[in-house]
Amino acid sequence: MTAMKAGGGGAPVTVVCPDCDGLTFVLRRCHCVSRGDRFLVDEDAALGKPADEAYRECRVCGGAGSVAQACGSCRQRGSRRAQLVLTVANLDTGAVASREVVPGAVPPDRRAGYGWCLPLDPVVRELAAAVGAGSVRDVRYPDRPVGELVLSLPARWRPDLPATDRYAIEAQVVAGQDYHPWWVFLGRTAAETPRDLDRDLGRLCEVAELLRLDLVVEARRQRWGELSWDIRYELPGADVPDDPTRRGADLPAAVAATTVADALYGLDVRGRRAPAYTIEPAPPDRVGAPIVDLDQVERRIYADLADAAGAQAVWRDGRWWHVRLRVGGTIEILTERDTGQVTRRTVTALHRVWQPPAPSWWGTPIGYDECPDCRPAHGLRRCYCTMGGRPADPHCAACSGAGMAPSPLPCHTCRGSHRRHHAVAVTLTDLRHRVVHQTWRPTPGTPAPLVATQPGGKPVHQLPDRYRLARWAPTFRVRPEDLTEADLGQPLGQDLRDGTVTLPYAGADPLTEHLHAIGRGLPGARLLVLACAPDVPPLTELIRLAHGLHLAIVITVEDHRQHDGDPLRVHGHRWEVDVVPPDALPTGPDGPAAGCDGPLAGSDGLVAGSDGPLAGSDGLVAGSDGPLAGSDGPAAGSDVLSAGSDGPRTFRLEPPLQQTVEAAVASCLTYLELALARTVPTDPGRPVPVPQSAAVAAMDDPTPSILRLAHHYAGQPVTVHLAPTGCRLLLHERDGIRQLAQAGTPREALSLLGLHHP
């Protein structure tokens, strides 16, 4: 049985790592052993029946069959922490409740399909009730409701075992979650309304009609016999994907797991070989989402699957078209492995038995020229030694003077489509009811005045208003910075918004070069633009959430507005928002920030420029009266995040990249799981914090103060570090990061600098 060490003085229970037995390294079987002593390996055969023989020419193990590696389970610590913390935070009130799961803390239960286990979903429900949350979502899976949460106990666990033995087994199970020991759930006061899957599918159909795309509902049989369902947007005439995403085991599950963004993702890859057409405007007679019957669609697909390898239901022109899929051959995919072996994977290609009628909204075909810089059939790309019109270098290590070289990267001219279209069909929509379709073609004589010159001498021209997407932002009641690419979710580039283009040489046609630049890799020559502001909580709610979790918020912004008239410089603002430990010290590329010698609160509870103790310096958020009623309070020694045994923790300040504060908040929430994992002490001898906080009003919006500071230091990034115990202002300079001021709030810190709050 795994050795267990009881904690003392607030230290958690630890167990010896079962993977390395405390040695901090492991001797693992090399991957070549399962593939056998052969160069070319059939991947399907290797998965079904491992060879159990080392590859004699293996680059990893040298033919020994095993290799020594650092133990990743314990991060070379030799022991693992037997503590799991469950936290529920109410975004509407700021209340936070937590409970730690340690050996003996959760009574085991016997559940069907799991046997004896530690049930955690009742704990989450209790915490949600304590903070008044009617609905919760796991930050790891924000798009799905919280289901069963259990830690399965091994078969040797029995309720009649002595308590010491039971707790030792439970410690080993809990320590198995040491790679992610803090589970955070975000809740809202209102309960979630039951989902209407028919309406959800109808909403996907409505967006397909707005964007002039096909909505494809597909079911196909996998190699292991199970049925896989996928829902995606496609361009009419596109090939059937070889390896689609599995959304669910049936249509209701697939609809529940698919958002508009999910269905759009990967459209650029799926539509590379699709025919290109101009788009006719939408008729004004259709209003709202169509009414669809999910059960009827599913039953028809099941009927088509009776004698086919797959089946599709395609929503086009306001109705469903049902299509069977047949096997159209196989594709062999060869992949080089780190062992030096090559694996061969066989993929079955499917084709439609028949094609639905061409959509009524297709206009005229858009022609194309084949890309001169790649040979897709042979995996060759134009060699980098020929960039800038230079002749091929006969001594080039990549191409040996041929001018073409193999490369795993997509072609920089066509992005892998091997097409350079003669026009671009542009679609802008707010995904509700407004949509605009345009066709951009090279037009001789289009006025495009010279507005700047690149340092290398290349001219920069600006196209007329028709080719400036920023002018459409007021029509959709959004900012130009809110315009994003529909299939990738990335903000539009500044050149595309403002209609500026850098010519490769003087005398080139600006509009033609602009269309070549934006048309690279577009599916079917379609540029799909969403005019939607990010749907995220306000910055003040994110700050309150971080403080309730006893963490700090770092907000970095850079003001580029002084360059708004220069097409060669970045315009507007750039933002970045992140969550960090409250006691971590900021660092930059050149080392720690000057003037930051320790945490915000001093040993006496005072900070520079403050007339008294900071609000909340007792470890609770300002305005909190203490732990939630009925709780035992934070675990000993875990009221704030502690520094690791290797010294004080730090966080690195990166240049801001997001174009709006809402986009920065959205990015922070998207990667919140990773940010929270970074705040957990790495030393298994230190406990994971167990934060508690009562409901508290959100603080005043610090955005005006941050913008005032950024305007004062225009052209330089400034950072506001907001911890529960106070605030510090930081300036990014050429030779490092310097602390400007430290106070209780951003407004007070601005006053110390002599800057007035706007």
FIDREN-927756 format. One line per 2 residues: for each residue z, y, x of C-alpha. Coordinates in pm, 1 decimal. Layout:
FIDREN-927756
Z/Y/X; ...
***
This chain:
FIDREN-927756
0.0/0.0/0.0; -81.5/350.1/121.8
209.7/525.7/285.7; 349.8/819.2/90.5
547.7/1107.5/235.1; 768.9/1302.0/0.8
755.2/1679.0/29.0; 1055.0/1896.0/82.9
1126.0/2263.9/40.4; 827.0/2308.5/-189.6
591.6/2097.2/25.2; 369.8/1859.7/-174.1
370.0/1481.5/-154.1; 110.8/1358.6/95.9
-41.6/1017.4/153.4; -205.2/873.3/459.8
-580.1/900.1/417.7; -696.2/555.6/303.4
-1044.7/606.6/450.1; -939.7/667.3/810.9
-580.7/532.2/802.5; -462.2/859.2/951.3
-690.2/839.7/1256.2; -900.4/1141.1/1141.7
-1224.2/954.0/1213.8; -1397.9/656.7/1058.4
-1638.0/390.3/1176.0; -1907.9/374.6/909.0
-2200.9/143.8/863.7; -2519.5/320.2/961.1
-2774.2/384.8/686.1; -3026.8/176.0/874.8
-2825.7/-140.4/803.5; -2917.8/-143.1/435.0
-3285.9/-94.4/519.5; -3312.9/-367.8/777.3
-3480.2/-396.3/1116.4; -3819.4/-255.8/1014.1
-3992.3/77.4/1045.4; -4143.2/98.5/694.8
-3888.2/33.0/421.6; -3954.8/-18.0/52.8
-3687.3/198.9/-107.9; -3675.8/4.5/-434.5
-3619.8/-324.1/-251.8; -3355.8/-170.0/-27.4
-3161.3/-45.2/-327.8; -3184.9/-376.5/-511.4
-3097.6/-604.9/-220.6; -2967.5/-441.2/99.8
-3097.3/-605.8/416.6; -2762.7/-598.4/606.1
-2936.7/-573.5/943.4; -2942.3/-281.6/1185.9
-3265.9/-112.7/1292.5; -3290.1/-172.7/1666.0
-3461.3/163.3/1733.8; -3227.6/365.2/1511.4
-3189.1/726.1/1627.0; -2837.7/747.9/1484.1
-2657.2/432.1/1594.9; -2896.1/305.0/1863.3
-2912.3/-33.6/1692.4; -2534.7/-91.7/1689.9
-2518.6/-80.5/1309.7; -2216.3/147.5/1294.4
-2139.2/503.2/1392.7; -1817.8/699.1/1443.4
-1782.2/1008.3/1225.8; -1518.9/1266.3/1149.9
-1340.1/1172.1/830.1; -1464.9/1401.3/555.7
-1218.1/1277.0/295.4; -917.5/1430.7/471.1
-1111.2/1690.6/673.9; -975.5/1535.2/992.1
-615.7/1596.0/886.0; -515.7/1231.9/863.7
-335.0/1284.0/533.5; -423.7/1399.0/183.7
-231.4/1610.6/-62.5; -118.1/1427.3/-377.5
-124.8/1738.3/-595.5; -371.5/1849.3/-860.1
-332.0/2183.3/-1040.3; -471.9/2247.2/-1388.0
-506.9/2613.0/-1488.6; -624.6/2772.0/-1812.8
-697.7/3144.9/-1823.4; -769.5/3344.7/-2138.3
-1043.3/3595.0/-2059.0; -960.6/3802.0/-2368.1
-591.8/3856.9/-2290.7; -551.7/3782.7/-1920.6
-284.1/3518.3/-1984.5; -277.0/3232.1/-1734.1
-88.0/2904.1/-1753.1; -87.1/2623.1/-1498.9
63.8/2283.4/-1448.5; 61.9/2064.8/-1142.7
-18.2/1695.3/-1160.7; 193.6/1502.5/-910.7
319.3/1143.3/-909.1; 532.0/1090.1/-1219.2
441.0/1424.0/-1382.8; 192.6/1286.1/-1639.1
286.3/974.9/-1841.1; 10.7/712.8/-1801.6
-177.7/602.7/-2110.0; -408.8/314.9/-2194.4
-750.9/418.4/-2320.5; -1057.6/223.3/-2419.2
-1310.7/215.3/-2138.8; -1058.0/334.2/-1879.0
-760.4/100.5/-1900.4; -444.1/256.9/-1763.4
-506.2/616.8/-1664.4; -347.2/960.3/-1626.7
-468.8/1157.2/-1930.5; -533.2/1521.1/-1837.9
-706.0/1651.2/-2151.9; -372.8/1674.1/-2343.3
-239.0/1886.0/-2056.4; -539.2/2119.7/-2080.6
-489.3/2151.6/-2457.6; -123.0/2239.0/-2408.0
-210.4/2503.8/-2152.0; -481.2/2644.5/-2379.6
-229.6/2672.7/-2662.3; 16.2/2845.3/-2428.8
-234.1/3120.7/-2345.4; -374.6/3142.3/-2698.6
-720.4/3010.9/-2612.5; -913.0/2861.3/-2900.9
-1190.9/2733.4/-2675.2; -1209.3/2651.9/-2305.0
-1480.6/2566.2/-2054.1; -1447.9/2412.4/-1710.0
-1574.8/2650.7/-1439.9; -1749.4/2350.8/-1284.2
-1943.8/2279.0/-1604.3; -1959.7/2607.7/-1797.4
-2246.0/2493.7/-2021.3; -2068.4/2197.9/-2178.5
-1746.1/2164.5/-2379.6; -1444.5/1997.8/-2223.3
-1436.1/1628.7/-2308.7; -1213.0/1347.5/-2192.0
-1033.5/1420.8/-1865.6; -863.8/1120.2/-1708.4
-773.8/985.7/-1366.9; -824.0/610.1/-1377.9
-547.8/398.0/-1229.0; -633.4/83.4/-1030.1
-583.5/-258.1/-1184.2; -271.0/-319.9/-974.5
-85.3/-44.2/-1159.5; 139.4/-186.6/-1432.8
408.4/-15.8/-1639.9; 661.3/-284.2/-1541.1
637.6/-205.9/-1169.3; 930.8/-30.8/-1002.0
909.1/346.9/-1022.6; 862.0/376.3/-646.3
556.4/149.9/-653.5; 411.1/321.2/-960.8
449.6/665.6/-806.3; 293.5/547.5/-479.9
-14.7/425.1/-666.3; -32.1/746.5/-869.6
-2.6/950.1/-549.9; -303.0/771.3/-407.0
-504.4/839.4/-725.1; -409.6/1207.0/-736.6
-481.9/1244.0/-365.4; -831.8/1121.5/-440.2
-892.6/1465.6/-598.3; -795.5/1647.6/-278.8
-1155.6/1752.3/-224.3; -1120.6/1972.5/-536.1
-748.3/2006.2/-611.9; -760.9/2310.0/-841.6
-926.6/2274.2/-1181.8; -965.9/2607.0/-1358.4
-1066.7/2640.9/-1722.1; -1175.8/2972.6/-1872.7
-1095.1/3025.7/-2239.0; -1154.5/3263.8/-2524.2
-917.8/3343.0/-2807.7; -1170.2/3253.0/-3078.4
-1253.2/2889.3/-3138.0; -1607.6/2773.4/-3068.9
-1829.9/2745.3/-3373.4; -1983.2/2399.0/-3416.5
-2333.0/2385.3/-3275.2; -2628.5/2349.7/-3509.3
-2866.5/2140.4/-3300.3; -3153.2/2193.3/-3546.1
-3113.0/2568.3/-3500.2; -3085.6/2529.1/-3122.2
-3412.1/2335.3/-3111.2; -3568.3/2596.0/-3338.7
-3454.0/2866.9/-3099.0; -3630.7/2689.1/-2812.0
-3944.6/2674.9/-3026.2; -3915.6/3047.4/-3102.5
-3900.4/3135.9/-2732.8; -4202.9/2911.9/-2668.3
-4400.9/3114.0/-2919.2; -4285.2/3443.3/-2768.9
-4382.6/3339.3/-2416.1; -4699.6/3158.0/-2525.2
-4587.9/2827.9/-2377.2; -4558.8/2470.2/-2496.7
-4214.7/2328.5/-2570.6; -4228.9/1962.0/-2468.5
-3974.1/1709.3/-2591.3; -4028.4/1391.8/-2391.2
-3879.4/1044.6/-2380.5; -3980.2/788.7/-2120.7
-3847.4/457.3/-2000.2; -3690.1/453.5/-1655.5
-3728.9/180.9/-1396.5; -3391.8/36.1/-1491.4
-3490.6/14.7/-1860.3; -3291.7/307.1/-2000.3
-3449.6/583.9/-2204.4; -3447.3/932.7/-2054.8
-3500.6/1251.1/-2257.7; -3617.9/1584.9/-2125.9
-3686.8/1923.0/-2287.7; -3894.2/2175.1/-2095.3
-4150.7/2450.8/-2121.2; -4501.3/2379.4/-1997.0
-4837.9/2548.8/-1977.0; -5104.6/2389.9/-2198.5
-5314.9/2149.9/-1995.2; -5053.5/2090.6/-1725.1
-5011.4/1740.6/-1584.9; -4721.7/1520.1/-1691.2
-4446.8/1553.2/-1425.4; -4388.8/1246.1/-1211.6
-4010.2/1284.0/-1200.9; -3874.5/1495.4/-1489.8
-3515.0/1602.6/-1533.2; -3291.8/1375.2/-1738.7
-3122.0/1591.5/-2002.7; -2960.2/1314.5/-2206.8
-2974.2/960.8/-2340.4; -3095.8/1076.5/-2683.7
-3248.0/1388.6/-2835.7; -2923.5/1544.9/-2968.9
-2765.2/1514.1/-2624.4; -3074.8/1661.6/-2460.8
-3081.7/1959.1/-2698.7; -2710.4/2022.6/-2646.2
-2759.6/2022.5/-2267.9; -3069.2/2247.2/-2258.6
-3072.1/2626.1/-2255.8; -3376.1/2852.2/-2242.5
-3317.2/2899.7/-1869.2; -3293.5/2521.6/-1820.4
-3621.6/2464.4/-2002.7; -3796.8/2734.2/-1797.1
-3666.8/2614.5/-1460.4; -3939.4/2453.4/-1249.2
-4227.4/2596.3/-1452.6; -4389.5/2727.1/-1133.3
-4408.9/2372.8/-992.6; -4516.7/2204.6/-1317.4
-4791.9/2461.0/-1382.3; -4957.4/2476.9/-1041.0
-5264.0/2284.0/-1156.7; -5268.6/2412.9/-1514.7
-5577.7/2601.0/-1635.7; -5542.8/2980.0/-1642.0
-5631.4/3190.7/-1946.7; -5566.8/3539.0/-2068.3
-5316.4/3563.8/-2353.2; -5395.0/3698.8/-2697.8
-5129.0/3916.9/-2867.9; -4890.5/3746.0/-3106.6
-4956.2/3782.9/-3481.1; -4697.5/4000.6/-3656.8
-4642.8/3765.6/-3952.4; -4398.7/3521.0/-3788.1
-4035.8/3642.9/-3783.5; -3732.1/3450.5/-3659.1
-3689.8/3097.3/-3535.0; -3888.8/2822.3/-3708.4
-3706.9/2560.6/-3911.1; -3722.9/2221.0/-3741.9
-3573.3/1882.6/-3824.5; -3432.7/1726.4/-3507.3
-3379.1/1387.1/-3668.0; -3738.7/1370.0/-3785.7
-3871.3/1461.7/-3440.2; -3652.3/1196.2/-3277.6
-3754.7/922.8/-3519.9; -4123.8/996.5/-3466.0
-4083.5/980.6/-3087.3; -3902.0/646.9/-3116.3
-4191.4/517.3/-3325.5; -4444.5/625.5/-3061.6
-4239.1/453.8/-2790.3; -4289.4/112.7/-2948.7
-4618.1/53.4/-2764.9; -4620.2/325.5/-2497.1
-4454.5/402.6/-2164.7; -4342.4/738.8/-2299.2
-4387.6/981.0/-2584.8; -4393.1/1356.8/-2630.7
-4353.6/1602.8/-2913.2; -4530.2/1928.6/-2821.9
-4453.5/2248.6/-3013.1; -4772.4/2455.2/-3016.8
-4915.9/2699.3/-3267.7; -4619.2/2665.0/-3501.3
-4618.1/2286.0/-3541.0; -4538.9/1960.4/-3362.3
-4809.6/1754.9/-3194.5; -4706.3/1397.4/-3111.8
-4860.0/1236.5/-2804.6; -4816.4/893.8/-2645.1
-4802.2/852.5/-2268.7; -4977.3/574.0/-2080.1
-4946.2/451.5/-1722.8; -5211.2/618.1/-1510.8
-5142.2/456.8/-1175.2; -4877.2/478.2/-908.8
-4800.6/727.7/-636.9; -4649.4/634.4/-302.3
-4411.7/887.5/-149.1; -4332.2/843.4/220.4
-4018.1/1008.1/358.3; -3898.5/1012.2/717.4
-3525.6/941.7/753.2; -3284.9/1053.0/1024.2
-3270.3/694.1/1148.8; -3637.0/713.5/1249.0
-3744.7/485.2/965.4; -3989.1/575.5/690.5
-3903.7/488.7/330.8; -4166.7/427.5/68.9
-4092.2/514.8/-291.6; -4331.6/423.7/-570.9
-4354.4/657.9/-868.4; -4538.6/567.8/-1185.8
-4776.0/842.4/-1297.0; -4806.9/896.3/-1671.9
-5094.6/1058.8/-1860.0; -5134.7/1169.8/-2218.1
-5340.7/939.8/-2437.9; -5493.9/1250.7/-2597.6
-5455.2/1625.8/-2562.4; -5348.8/1845.7/-2854.0
-5602.7/2107.9/-2962.4; -5628.7/2414.7/-2741.1
-5381.6/2685.6/-2843.7; -5510.8/2966.6/-3061.5
-5361.9/3227.8/-2828.8; -5578.4/3132.9/-2533.4
-5820.8/3412.2/-2446.4; -6086.6/3399.6/-2178.1
-6058.6/3169.7/-1872.7; -5930.7/3318.6/-1545.8
-6132.4/3204.1/-1249.2; -6002.5/3132.0/-902.9
-6109.3/3074.2/-544.5; -5975.7/2790.8/-334.4
-5714.1/2898.9/-84.5; -5863.7/2925.6/265.5
-5529.5/2874.6/438.9; -5429.3/2520.7/338.2
-5557.5/2168.3/287.9; -5317.5/2011.3/33.1
-5476.0/1666.3/48.8; -5391.3/1641.1/419.4
-5069.3/1845.2/423.6; -5220.6/2106.9/656.4
-5139.4/2478.5/658.6; -5279.6/2770.0/851.1
-5095.8/2771.7/1182.6; -4868.3/3062.4/1259.7
-5054.9/3124.8/1585.4; -5343.2/3261.6/1375.1
-5132.4/3515.2/1185.4; -5270.4/3869.6/1184.3
-5629.3/3751.9/1222.5; -5578.1/3617.4/1574.4
-5788.8/3324.3/1698.5; -5620.9/2987.4/1727.5
-5427.0/2938.7/2049.0; -5553.7/2629.7/2236.7
-5209.9/2592.3/2392.4; -5024.9/2609.0/2058.5
-4773.7/2323.2/2033.3; -4827.1/2296.1/1656.1
-5206.8/2291.2/1618.4; -5346.7/2256.2/1975.8
-5607.2/2519.6/1894.0; -5726.6/2367.1/1563.9
-5587.2/2656.7/1360.6; -5439.5/2419.1/1100.7
-5108.2/2235.9/1144.0; -4898.6/1996.1/933.9
-4605.9/2163.0/762.6; -4352.7/2058.6/495.4
-4341.4/2418.7/371.2; -4569.7/2554.3/97.9
-4869.6/2762.1/198.4; -4773.6/3127.3/247.2
-5097.0/3238.0/76.0; -5100.6/3027.3/-242.9
-4749.5/2872.3/-247.2; -4896.9/2523.8/-279.2
-5131.1/2579.5/-575.4; -5446.9/2597.6/-353.8
-5573.7/2867.1/-590.9; -5620.3/3241.8/-569.4
-5675.3/3358.9/-924.1; -5900.8/3651.2/-1007.4
-5651.7/3801.3/-1254.6; -5287.6/3782.2/-1363.3
-5163.0/3746.4/-1722.7; -4837.5/3942.9/-1752.6
-4581.2/3875.2/-2026.7; -4267.2/4083.9/-2083.4
-4009.8/3987.5/-2346.2; -3647.0/4032.4/-2439.3
-3635.9/3671.3/-2574.9; -3555.5/3808.8/-2921.2
-3849.2/3973.0/-3093.0; -4018.5/4215.1/-2851.8
-4303.7/4083.3/-2636.8; -4591.3/4246.6/-2448.5
-4894.9/4059.9/-2308.1; -5126.8/4224.7/-2056.5
-5407.6/4113.5/-1829.2; -5437.9/4269.4/-1485.5
-5785.3/4240.5/-1331.0; -5935.8/4401.7/-1022.7
-6109.4/4715.0/-1148.7; -6327.9/4908.3/-905.2
-6230.4/5270.3/-872.4; -5868.7/5226.9/-984.0
-5685.3/5532.6/-845.7; -5412.5/5437.5/-597.9
-5305.1/5728.6/-378.0; -5162.2/5677.6/-30.4
-4784.1/5726.6/-49.9; -4660.4/5604.1/289.7
-4751.2/5427.9/611.7; -4570.0/5127.0/753.4
-4432.9/5159.5/1108.9; -4711.2/4927.4/1226.0
-4977.2/5155.2/1076.2; -5056.3/4967.0/754.2
-5115.3/5200.7/457.3; -4897.3/5185.0/144.3
-5055.2/5278.4/-189.3; -4912.2/5317.2/-540.6
-5101.2/5193.9/-845.5; -5117.3/5372.0/-1184.5
-4849.2/5339.2/-1452.5; -5021.9/5039.4/-1610.9
-4929.4/4831.6/-1305.8; -4569.9/4952.3/-1278.3
-4343.1/4716.8/-1469.0; -4048.5/4957.2/-1439.4
-4207.9/5179.8/-1702.2; -4155.7/4907.3/-1963.9
-3778.8/4896.6/-1914.0; -3700.7/5182.2/-2161.1
-3915.9/5009.2/-2422.8; -3687.9/4704.6/-2404.4
-3375.0/4923.9/-2368.9; -3285.2/4789.8/-2027.1
-3281.1/4927.3/-1674.9; -3565.9/4850.8/-1433.6
-3315.6/4651.9/-1226.5; -3262.4/4418.1/-1524.9
-3620.7/4286.4/-1512.0; -3619.5/3928.3/-1381.2
-3861.3/3640.6/-1331.7; -3831.8/3407.0/-1628.5
-3869.1/3074.3/-1448.5; -3658.6/3154.3/-1139.7
-3407.3/3407.1/-1276.3; -3454.1/3630.2/-971.3
-3485.3/4009.7/-1006.6; -3831.5/4153.6/-968.2
-3914.4/4295.9/-629.2; -3917.3/4671.2/-585.2
-4290.9/4675.5/-506.4; -4370.4/4492.3/-829.6
-4152.5/4724.8/-1037.0; -4296.4/5041.3/-881.1
-4655.1/4924.5/-834.9; -4664.2/4977.5/-457.8
-4871.1/4761.4/-226.7; -4909.9/4743.5/152.8
-5272.1/4687.6/250.2; -5353.1/4440.1/529.6
-5607.2/4686.3/667.3; -5737.7/5032.0/585.9
-6014.2/5024.9/327.2; -5890.1/4717.0/135.1
-5877.8/4749.8/-243.0; -5513.1/4818.7/-343.9
-5531.7/4652.8/-686.6; -5698.3/4337.7/-552.0
-5439.8/4303.8/-276.2; -5159.5/4367.6/-527.8
-5285.7/4089.2/-755.0; -5318.7/3851.6/-460.4
-4961.5/3929.3/-354.1; -4797.4/3881.7/-694.9
-5024.6/3594.1/-798.7; -4922.3/3357.2/-519.8
-4804.4/3033.3/-676.5; -4791.8/3169.4/-1031.4
-4830.2/2884.6/-1284.1; -5162.1/2930.7/-1462.4
-5178.3/3289.7/-1330.1; -4886.6/3373.0/-1563.4
-4623.6/3629.8/-1462.5; -4333.2/3590.1/-1706.6
-4080.3/3872.6/-1700.5; -3751.7/3883.5/-1892.1
-3621.8/4224.4/-1992.0; -3260.7/4125.5/-2057.6
-2933.7/4257.8/-1919.3; -2702.3/3982.3/-1788.0
-2470.0/3850.9/-2058.7; -2144.9/3856.7/-1860.4
-1786.9/3977.2/-1912.5; -1705.1/4331.5/-1795.6
-1591.8/4381.3/-1437.7; -1243.6/4468.0/-1563.7
-1206.7/4122.3/-1721.3; -1306.0/3956.4/-1395.1
-1048.7/4165.0/-1207.1; -780.8/4074.7/-1460.4
-876.5/3708.1/-1430.3; -850.0/3715.9/-1051.4
-513.4/3890.9/-1061.1; -386.3/3645.7/-1321.0
-480.4/3365.6/-1082.3; -291.7/3552.4/-806.6
-617.2/3622.0/-624.7; -796.7/3936.5/-513.7
-1136.3/4082.6/-601.3; -1365.1/4223.0/-333.9
-1630.4/4468.2/-456.9; -1891.5/4590.9/-210.1
-2153.5/4851.9/-297.6; -2411.0/5050.4/-103.8
-2573.8/5367.0/-239.0; -2945.3/5391.7/-154.2
-3034.5/5661.5/-405.1; -3116.4/5910.7/-133.2
-3421.9/5692.8/-59.6; -3549.7/5671.1/-419.1
-3861.3/5870.6/-330.7; -3946.1/5662.3/-23.2
-4146.4/5345.3/-104.9; -4051.8/5197.0/233.6
-3676.9/5205.9/168.8; -3445.8/5025.6/-73.5
-3370.7/5223.0/-390.2; -3068.8/5244.1/-623.1
-2746.2/5055.3/-554.6; -2665.6/4713.3/-414.3
-2355.0/4525.8/-531.0; -2152.9/4220.7/-437.1
-1841.5/4080.5/-608.9; -1632.6/3792.0/-477.1
-1291.3/3630.2/-523.5; -1068.6/3585.8/-217.3
-704.6/3498.1/-141.2; -478.1/3803.8/-178.6
-331.0/3767.7/169.8; -660.4/3710.9/350.3
-776.2/3979.4/590.9; -1130.1/4119.4/583.6
-1362.5/4058.7/877.1; -1716.3/4157.6/957.4
-1984.5/4024.4/1193.5; -1804.0/4184.5/1488.4
-1449.3/4075.8/1406.4; -1152.7/4186.4/1193.2
-1164.4/4518.3/1011.3; -999.7/4799.0/1206.8
-670.7/4909.4/1051.3; -610.8/4589.0/853.0
-312.1/4438.4/1028.7; -167.3/4239.2/740.9
-152.1/4188.4/365.6; -159.2/4490.4/139.1
211.6/4491.4/57.8; 446.2/4553.5/350.2
778.7/4381.8/398.4; 948.0/4663.1/209.5
696.1/4656.2/-74.2; 539.2/4989.0/29.2
186.8/5069.7/135.2; 46.3/5367.8/314.6
4.4/5667.6/90.5; 224.1/5528.0/-184.1
544.5/5689.9/-310.3; 711.7/5367.4/-411.5
675.3/4994.5/-451.2; 339.2/4880.9/-577.8
321.5/4766.1/-934.3; 322.6/4390.9/-941.1
454.0/4351.8/-586.6; 688.9/4081.0/-709.9
394.1/3841.8/-718.2; 297.1/3899.9/-1082.6
14.2/4106.2/-1223.2; 111.8/4461.6/-1312.0
245.0/4468.8/-1664.7; 350.6/4106.4/-1666.5
703.7/4025.7/-1775.2; 718.6/3694.2/-1595.5
599.5/3338.6/-1640.7; 486.3/3218.0/-1979.0
755.9/3110.3/-2214.0; 831.8/2745.1/-2188.1
702.9/2705.6/-1835.3; 909.6/2626.2/-1532.5
740.7/2898.1/-1329.4; 530.6/2855.3/-1020.2
601.0/2574.6/-781.6; 833.5/2662.6/-498.9
654.7/2856.6/-230.5; 331.9/2887.4/-433.5
378.7/3221.0/-611.7; 110.0/3361.1/-384.3
-153.3/3187.6/-176.2; -12.0/3114.3/167.4
-191.2/3132.8/496.7; -281.3/2806.5/659.4
-103.8/2658.2/957.9; -380.7/2782.0/1187.4
-295.4/3149.7/1130.0; -372.8/3410.1/867.4
-679.7/3344.6/658.2; -974.7/3579.6/660.8
-1276.6/3646.7/445.7; -1607.4/3774.6/571.2
-1766.2/4082.9/417.2; -2139.2/4035.9/365.4
-2401.9/4303.6/288.0; -2442.8/4357.6/-87.9
-2762.8/4217.3/-239.9; -2733.2/4235.1/-621.3
-2908.7/4527.5/-790.9; -2650.8/4588.7/-1066.2
-2279.2/4536.3/-1107.5; -2351.2/4301.9/-1400.1
-2574.5/4086.7/-1179.5; -2298.4/4079.5/-916.0
-2043.6/3967.5/-1177.4; -2286.0/3699.5/-1299.2
-2331.9/3573.2/-942.4; -1954.9/3567.5/-888.7
-1899.7/3361.5/-1205.2; -2184.6/3125.7/-1115.0
-2023.4/3041.8/-781.9; -1663.0/3082.0/-896.7
-1596.1/2711.9/-841.9; -1680.4/2746.4/-472.5
-1483.3/3069.2/-438.1; -1173.2/2908.8/-589.7
-1207.4/2608.1/-360.0; -1205.6/2841.1/-59.3
-873.6/2991.5/-167.3; -689.7/2657.6/-158.4
-485.0/2604.9/161.4; -657.9/2356.1/387.3
-330.6/2222.6/528.8; -226.4/1925.8/309.5
134.8/2010.6/387.2; 106.0/2335.5/191.7
98.9/2326.2/-188.1; -181.9/2440.5/-411.4
-66.9/2754.3/-597.9; 40.0/2712.5/-960.0
-29.6/3059.5/-1104.6; 136.3/3183.2/-1423.3
78.9/3518.3/-1590.8; 153.5/3667.1/-1928.8
-106.2/3858.9/-2129.9; -177.7/4199.0/-1979.0
-411.3/4483.5/-2065.7; -720.3/4520.4/-1850.6
-705.3/4786.8/-1582.5; -914.7/5101.6/-1599.7
-1273.9/5045.8/-1501.6; -1293.2/5106.5/-1124.1
-1673.3/5139.4/-1126.7; -1679.0/5524.4/-1134.5
-1435.9/5541.0/-842.5; -1636.5/5285.6/-645.8
-1960.9/5472.9/-710.1; -1794.7/5800.7/-606.0
-1687.9/5642.3/-277.2; -2032.9/5487.1/-224.8
-2200.0/5823.9/-290.3; -1975.8/5992.7/-32.7
-2077.0/5732.9/228.3; -2437.4/5694.9/109.3
-2636.2/5451.7/319.8; -2327.5/5259.8/433.2
-2166.9/4967.0/244.5; -1817.0/5036.2/116.3
-1573.8/4770.9/-2.7; -1287.6/4794.0/-248.9
-1032.9/4515.1/-198.6; -831.1/4485.2/-521.3
-528.8/4254.9/-490.1; -245.1/4216.5/-742.6
-30.9/4422.8/-506.3; -265.2/4711.6/-439.3
-600.4/4832.7/-318.1; -764.9/4906.6/14.0
-1091.6/5086.7/84.3; -1315.2/4967.5/368.4
-1622.3/5121.7/530.8; -1895.0/4918.9/701.5
-2003.1/5097.0/1015.8; -2255.6/5008.8/1282.2
-1989.7/4882.4/1523.2; -1763.6/4710.6/1269.3
-1556.1/4755.7/954.2; -1288.3/5021.9/928.4
-1013.2/5066.5/671.2; -1025.6/5408.1/505.5
-720.5/5408.9/280.9; -463.1/5187.2/114.3
-289.4/5259.5/-213.5; -196.2/5112.8/-548.4
-522.0/5183.7/-733.7; -875.5/5295.7/-643.8
-805.1/5635.8/-798.3; -500.5/5685.6/-573.7
-693.3/5567.1/-268.8; -969.7/5818.2/-341.9
-708.2/6093.7/-363.0; -585.1/6002.3/-15.1
-939.5/6063.0/110.5; -962.5/6395.3/-67.3
-1221.2/6263.2/-311.3; -1175.5/6346.7/-676.5
-1212.2/6079.2/-941.2; -1528.2/6145.0/-1143.7
***
